[in-house]
Amino acid sequence: MPLTIYHNPRCSKSRATLALLQERGIEPEVVDYLNHPASTAELVRILGMLGKTPAQLLRTGEDEYREHFKGRELSDARMIELMVQYPKVIERPIVVNGDRAAVGRPPEAVLDILQDNEAL
């Protein structure tokens, strides 16, 4: 399974994480998740690999967060539905390597999941 980065090209951390991978000779599959959002099943899988709840993966400074999440009692399932519908609220970038994932904040945080990658 190829290494994948859920990427927002307008985000400096996302660009820096992609550059970090490329500097190590890794050309990941790049998913522009704002234009091609993860499915509910993909997001559930990613959350499991990250060991995070949906609430822990939310960008609370986004307008969509304030409009659809803030101050509301939402189940994890409902949060995930909204995250698929409004992907801008998902923390980025997310790098997936097999059955491991990491959020690239800071970009170096993804290095731990690359240890089995031959490019290192």
mmCIF file of the C-alpha atoms, coordinates in Angstrom:
data_MODEL
# 
_entry.id   MODEL 
# 
loop_
_atom_site.group_PDB 
_atom_site.id 
_atom_site.type_symbol 
_atom_site.label_atom_id 
_atom_site.label_alt_id 
_atom_site.label_comp_id 
_atom_site.label_asym_id 
_atom_site.label_entity_id 
_atom_site.label_seq_id 
_atom_site.pdbx_PDB_ins_code 
_atom_site.Cartn_x 
_atom_site.Cartn_y 
_atom_site.Cartn_z 
_atom_site.occupancy 
_atom_site.B_iso_or_equiv 
_atom_site.pdbx_formal_charge 
_atom_site.auth_seq_id 
_atom_site.auth_comp_id 
_atom_site.auth_asym_id 
_atom_site.auth_atom_id 
_atom_site.pdbx_PDB_model_num 
ATOM 1   C CA . MET A 1 1   ? 0.000   0.000  0.000  1.00 0.00 ? 1   MET A CA 1 
ATOM 2   C CA . PRO A 1 2   ? 1.516   3.361  -0.979 1.00 0.00 ? 2   PRO A CA 1 
ATOM 3   C CA . LEU A 1 3   ? 2.180   6.050  1.556  1.00 0.00 ? 3   LEU A CA 1 
ATOM 4   C CA . THR A 1 4   ? -0.607  8.638  1.379  1.00 0.00 ? 4   THR A CA 1 
ATOM 5   C CA . ILE A 1 5   ? -0.774  12.258 2.459  1.00 0.00 ? 5   ILE A CA 1 
ATOM 6   C CA . TYR A 1 6   ? -4.119  13.969 2.951  1.00 0.00 ? 6   TYR A CA 1 
ATOM 7   C CA . HIS A 1 7   ? -2.939  17.349 1.778  1.00 0.00 ? 7   HIS A CA 1 
ATOM 8   C CA . ASN A 1 8   ? -4.104  20.931 1.502  1.00 0.00 ? 8   ASN A CA 1 
ATOM 9   C CA . PRO A 1 9   ? -1.739  22.749 -0.882 1.00 0.00 ? 9   PRO A CA 1 
ATOM 10  C CA . ARG A 1 10  ? -2.662  26.101 0.694  1.00 0.00 ? 10  ARG A CA 1 
ATOM 11  C CA . CYS A 1 11  ? -1.469  24.994 4.159  1.00 0.00 ? 11  CYS A CA 1 
ATOM 12  C CA . SER A 1 12  ? 2.161   25.679 5.058  1.00 0.00 ? 12  SER A CA 1 
ATOM 13  C CA . LYS A 1 13  ? 2.390   22.657 7.407  1.00 0.00 ? 13  LYS A CA 1 
ATOM 14  C CA . SER A 1 14  ? 0.943   20.424 4.721  1.00 0.00 ? 14  SER A CA 1 
ATOM 15  C CA . ARG A 1 15  ? 3.416   21.713 2.132  1.00 0.00 ? 15  ARG A CA 1 
ATOM 16  C CA . ALA A 1 16  ? 6.289   21.313 4.601  1.00 0.00 ? 16  ALA A CA 1 
ATOM 17  C CA . THR A 1 17  ? 5.269   17.735 5.412  1.00 0.00 ? 17  THR A CA 1 
ATOM 18  C CA . LEU A 1 18  ? 5.071   16.844 1.715  1.00 0.00 ? 18  LEU A CA 1 
ATOM 19  C CA . ALA A 1 19  ? 8.508   18.417 1.149  1.00 0.00 ? 19  ALA A CA 1 
ATOM 20  C CA . LEU A 1 20  ? 9.930   16.454 4.116  1.00 0.00 ? 20  LEU A CA 1 
ATOM 21  C CA . LEU A 1 21  ? 8.725   13.202 2.569  1.00 0.00 ? 21  LEU A CA 1 
ATOM 22  C CA . GLN A 1 22  ? 10.047  14.114 -0.860 1.00 0.00 ? 22  GLN A CA 1 
ATOM 23  C CA . GLU A 1 23  ? 13.436  15.109 0.588  1.00 0.00 ? 23  GLU A CA 1 
ATOM 24  C CA . ARG A 1 24  ? 13.650  11.529 1.865  1.00 0.00 ? 24  ARG A CA 1 
ATOM 25  C CA . GLY A 1 25  ? 12.929  10.130 -1.588 1.00 0.00 ? 25  GLY A CA 1 
ATOM 26  C CA . ILE A 1 26  ? 9.304   9.307  -0.824 1.00 0.00 ? 26  ILE A CA 1 
ATOM 27  C CA . GLU A 1 27  ? 6.702   10.224 -3.427 1.00 0.00 ? 27  GLU A CA 1 
ATOM 28  C CA . PRO A 1 28  ? 3.421   9.703  -1.595 1.00 0.00 ? 28  PRO A CA 1 
ATOM 29  C CA . GLU A 1 29  ? -0.006  9.438  -3.098 1.00 0.00 ? 29  GLU A CA 1 
ATOM 30  C CA . VAL A 1 30  ? -1.303  12.984 -2.612 1.00 0.00 ? 30  VAL A CA 1 
ATOM 31  C CA . VAL A 1 31  ? -4.991  13.328 -1.783 1.00 0.00 ? 31  VAL A CA 1 
ATOM 32  C CA . ASP A 1 32  ? -6.335  16.868 -1.954 1.00 0.00 ? 32  ASP A CA 1 
ATOM 33  C CA . TYR A 1 33  ? -8.857  16.097 0.760  1.00 0.00 ? 33  TYR A CA 1 
ATOM 34  C CA . LEU A 1 34  ? -10.771 19.354 0.355  1.00 0.00 ? 34  LEU A CA 1 
ATOM 35  C CA . ASN A 1 35  ? -11.676 18.418 -3.232 1.00 0.00 ? 35  ASN A CA 1 
ATOM 36  C CA . HIS A 1 36  ? -11.747 14.660 -2.626 1.00 0.00 ? 36  HIS A CA 1 
ATOM 37  C CA . PRO A 1 37  ? -12.908 14.141 0.983  1.00 0.00 ? 37  PRO A CA 1 
ATOM 38  C CA . ALA A 1 38  ? -12.359 10.864 2.748  1.00 0.00 ? 38  ALA A CA 1 
ATOM 39  C CA . SER A 1 39  ? -15.377 8.609  3.013  1.00 0.00 ? 39  SER A CA 1 
ATOM 40  C CA . THR A 1 40  ? -16.914 7.892  6.383  1.00 0.00 ? 40  THR A CA 1 
ATOM 41  C CA . ALA A 1 41  ? -15.200 4.482  6.440  1.00 0.00 ? 41  ALA A CA 1 
ATOM 42  C CA . GLU A 1 42  ? -11.820 6.003  5.522  1.00 0.00 ? 42  GLU A CA 1 
ATOM 43  C CA . LEU A 1 43  ? -12.117 8.651  8.215  1.00 0.00 ? 43  LEU A CA 1 
ATOM 44  C CA . VAL A 1 44  ? -13.083 6.062  10.831 1.00 0.00 ? 44  VAL A CA 1 
ATOM 45  C CA . ARG A 1 45  ? -10.048 3.979  9.799  1.00 0.00 ? 45  ARG A CA 1 
ATOM 46  C CA . ILE A 1 46  ? -7.725  7.002  9.965  1.00 0.00 ? 46  ILE A CA 1 
ATOM 47  C CA . LEU A 1 47  ? -9.046  8.009  13.390 1.00 0.00 ? 47  LEU A CA 1 
ATOM 48  C CA . GLY A 1 48  ? -8.393  4.470  14.609 1.00 0.00 ? 48  GLY A CA 1 
ATOM 49  C CA . MET A 1 49  ? -4.821  4.523  13.300 1.00 0.00 ? 49  MET A CA 1 
ATOM 50  C CA . LEU A 1 50  ? -4.249  7.914  14.916 1.00 0.00 ? 50  LEU A CA 1 
ATOM 51  C CA . GLY A 1 51  ? -5.795  6.780  18.196 1.00 0.00 ? 51  GLY A CA 1 
ATOM 52  C CA . LYS A 1 52  ? -7.863  9.957  18.260 1.00 0.00 ? 52  LYS A CA 1 
ATOM 53  C CA . THR A 1 53  ? -11.503 10.803 18.696 1.00 0.00 ? 53  THR A CA 1 
ATOM 54  C CA . PRO A 1 54  ? -13.223 12.915 16.053 1.00 0.00 ? 54  PRO A CA 1 
ATOM 55  C CA . ALA A 1 55  ? -13.193 15.894 18.432 1.00 0.00 ? 55  ALA A CA 1 
ATOM 56  C CA . GLN A 1 56  ? -9.385  15.627 18.733 1.00 0.00 ? 56  GLN A CA 1 
ATOM 57  C CA . LEU A 1 57  ? -8.985  15.985 14.959 1.00 0.00 ? 57  LEU A CA 1 
ATOM 58  C CA . LEU A 1 58  ? -11.056 19.154 14.576 1.00 0.00 ? 58  LEU A CA 1 
ATOM 59  C CA . ARG A 1 59  ? -9.685  22.539 13.533 1.00 0.00 ? 59  ARG A CA 1 
ATOM 60  C CA . THR A 1 60  ? -11.583 24.756 15.958 1.00 0.00 ? 60  THR A CA 1 
ATOM 61  C CA . GLY A 1 61  ? -10.610 28.015 14.242 1.00 0.00 ? 61  GLY A CA 1 
ATOM 62  C CA . GLU A 1 62  ? -12.516 27.271 11.044 1.00 0.00 ? 62  GLU A CA 1 
ATOM 63  C CA . ASP A 1 63  ? -15.838 28.951 10.257 1.00 0.00 ? 63  ASP A CA 1 
ATOM 64  C CA . GLU A 1 64  ? -17.353 25.528 9.540  1.00 0.00 ? 64  GLU A CA 1 
ATOM 65  C CA . TYR A 1 65  ? -16.382 24.413 13.047 1.00 0.00 ? 65  TYR A CA 1 
ATOM 66  C CA . ARG A 1 66  ? -18.150 27.365 14.635 1.00 0.00 ? 66  ARG A CA 1 
ATOM 67  C CA . GLU A 1 67  ? -21.200 26.854 12.421 1.00 0.00 ? 67  GLU A CA 1 
ATOM 68  C CA . HIS A 1 68  ? -21.643 23.088 12.741 1.00 0.00 ? 68  HIS A CA 1 
ATOM 69  C CA . PHE A 1 69  ? -19.752 21.875 15.836 1.00 0.00 ? 69  PHE A CA 1 
ATOM 70  C CA . LYS A 1 70  ? -19.177 24.552 18.475 1.00 0.00 ? 70  LYS A CA 1 
ATOM 71  C CA . GLY A 1 71  ? -21.474 24.357 21.465 1.00 0.00 ? 71  GLY A CA 1 
ATOM 72  C CA . ARG A 1 72  ? -23.322 21.294 20.198 1.00 0.00 ? 72  ARG A CA 1 
ATOM 73  C CA . GLU A 1 73  ? -23.597 17.887 21.793 1.00 0.00 ? 73  GLU A CA 1 
ATOM 74  C CA . LEU A 1 74  ? -22.649 15.611 18.890 1.00 0.00 ? 74  LEU A CA 1 
ATOM 75  C CA . SER A 1 75  ? -22.031 11.891 18.884 1.00 0.00 ? 75  SER A CA 1 
ATOM 76  C CA . ASP A 1 76  ? -18.782 10.662 17.356 1.00 0.00 ? 76  ASP A CA 1 
ATOM 77  C CA . ALA A 1 77  ? -20.778 9.268  14.430 1.00 0.00 ? 77  ALA A CA 1 
ATOM 78  C CA . ARG A 1 78  ? -22.424 12.635 13.779 1.00 0.00 ? 78  ARG A CA 1 
ATOM 79  C CA . MET A 1 79  ? -19.088 14.437 14.057 1.00 0.00 ? 79  MET A CA 1 
ATOM 80  C CA . ILE A 1 80  ? -17.598 12.091 11.478 1.00 0.00 ? 80  ILE A CA 1 
ATOM 81  C CA . GLU A 1 81  ? -20.551 12.690 9.136  1.00 0.00 ? 81  GLU A CA 1 
ATOM 82  C CA . LEU A 1 82  ? -20.002 16.435 9.441  1.00 0.00 ? 82  LEU A CA 1 
ATOM 83  C CA . MET A 1 83  ? -16.235 16.074 8.974  1.00 0.00 ? 83  MET A CA 1 
ATOM 84  C CA . VAL A 1 84  ? -16.850 14.229 5.693  1.00 0.00 ? 84  VAL A CA 1 
ATOM 85  C CA . GLN A 1 85  ? -19.303 16.936 4.650  1.00 0.00 ? 85  GLN A CA 1 
ATOM 86  C CA . TYR A 1 86  ? -17.034 19.817 5.778  1.00 0.00 ? 86  TYR A CA 1 
ATOM 87  C CA . PRO A 1 87  ? -13.471 18.491 5.356  1.00 0.00 ? 87  PRO A CA 1 
ATOM 88  C CA . LYS A 1 88  ? -11.929 21.899 6.053  1.00 0.00 ? 88  LYS A CA 1 
ATOM 89  C CA . VAL A 1 89  ? -12.470 21.213 9.779  1.00 0.00 ? 89  VAL A CA 1 
ATOM 90  C CA . ILE A 1 90  ? -10.138 18.173 9.691  1.00 0.00 ? 90  ILE A CA 1 
ATOM 91  C CA . GLU A 1 91  ? -6.637  18.761 11.038 1.00 0.00 ? 91  GLU A CA 1 
ATOM 92  C CA . ARG A 1 92  ? -3.987  18.494 8.360  1.00 0.00 ? 92  ARG A CA 1 
ATOM 93  C CA . PRO A 1 93  ? -1.887  17.066 6.952  1.00 0.00 ? 93  PRO A CA 1 
ATOM 94  C CA . ILE A 1 94  ? -2.464  13.406 7.729  1.00 0.00 ? 94  ILE A CA 1 
ATOM 95  C CA . VAL A 1 95  ? 0.060   10.850 6.501  1.00 0.00 ? 95  VAL A CA 1 
ATOM 96  C CA . VAL A 1 96  ? -0.925  7.193  6.284  1.00 0.00 ? 96  VAL A CA 1 
ATOM 97  C CA . ASN A 1 97  ? 1.666   4.428  5.933  1.00 0.00 ? 97  ASN A CA 1 
ATOM 98  C CA . GLY A 1 98  ? 0.064   0.981  5.930  1.00 0.00 ? 98  GLY A CA 1 
ATOM 99  C CA . ASP A 1 99  ? -1.752  0.625  9.230  1.00 0.00 ? 99  ASP A CA 1 
ATOM 100 C CA . ARG A 1 100 ? -0.132  3.676  10.829 1.00 0.00 ? 100 ARG A CA 1 
ATOM 101 C CA . ALA A 1 101 ? -0.999  7.357  10.570 1.00 0.00 ? 101 ALA A CA 1 
ATOM 102 C CA . ALA A 1 102 ? 0.275   10.652 11.910 1.00 0.00 ? 102 ALA A CA 1 
ATOM 103 C CA . VAL A 1 103 ? -0.704  14.299 11.754 1.00 0.00 ? 103 VAL A CA 1 
ATOM 104 C CA . GLY A 1 104 ? 2.112   16.442 10.371 1.00 0.00 ? 104 GLY A CA 1 
ATOM 105 C CA . ARG A 1 105 ? 2.050   19.066 13.102 1.00 0.00 ? 105 ARG A CA 1 
ATOM 106 C CA . PRO A 1 106 ? 4.945   19.594 13.248 1.00 0.00 ? 106 PRO A CA 1 
ATOM 107 C CA . PRO A 1 107 ? 5.936   17.978 9.943  1.00 0.00 ? 107 PRO A CA 1 
ATOM 108 C CA . GLU A 1 108 ? 8.561   15.847 11.701 1.00 0.00 ? 108 GLU A CA 1 
ATOM 109 C CA . ALA A 1 109 ? 5.777   14.080 13.600 1.00 0.00 ? 109 ALA A CA 1 
ATOM 110 C CA . VAL A 1 110 ? 5.279   11.824 10.563 1.00 0.00 ? 110 VAL A CA 1 
ATOM 111 C CA . LEU A 1 111 ? 8.815   10.413 10.755 1.00 0.00 ? 111 LEU A CA 1 
ATOM 112 C CA . ASP A 1 112 ? 7.821   7.819  13.380 1.00 0.00 ? 112 ASP A CA 1 
ATOM 113 C CA . ILE A 1 113 ? 5.476   6.061  10.948 1.00 0.00 ? 113 ILE A CA 1 
ATOM 114 C CA . LEU A 1 114 ? 8.111   5.907  8.196  1.00 0.00 ? 114 LEU A CA 1 
ATOM 115 C CA . GLN A 1 115 ? 10.566  3.585  9.933  1.00 0.00 ? 115 GLN A CA 1 
ATOM 116 C CA . ASP A 1 116 ? 9.693   0.611  7.704  1.00 0.00 ? 116 ASP A CA 1 
ATOM 117 C CA . ASN A 1 117 ? 9.886   2.657  4.510  1.00 0.00 ? 117 ASN A CA 1 
ATOM 118 C CA . GLU A 1 118 ? 12.883  1.713  2.375  1.00 0.00 ? 118 GLU A CA 1 
ATOM 119 C CA . ALA A 1 119 ? 13.395  5.328  1.324  1.00 0.00 ? 119 ALA A CA 1 
ATOM 120 C CA . LEU A 1 120 ? 14.660  6.232  4.792  1.00 0.00 ? 120 LEU A CA 1 
# 
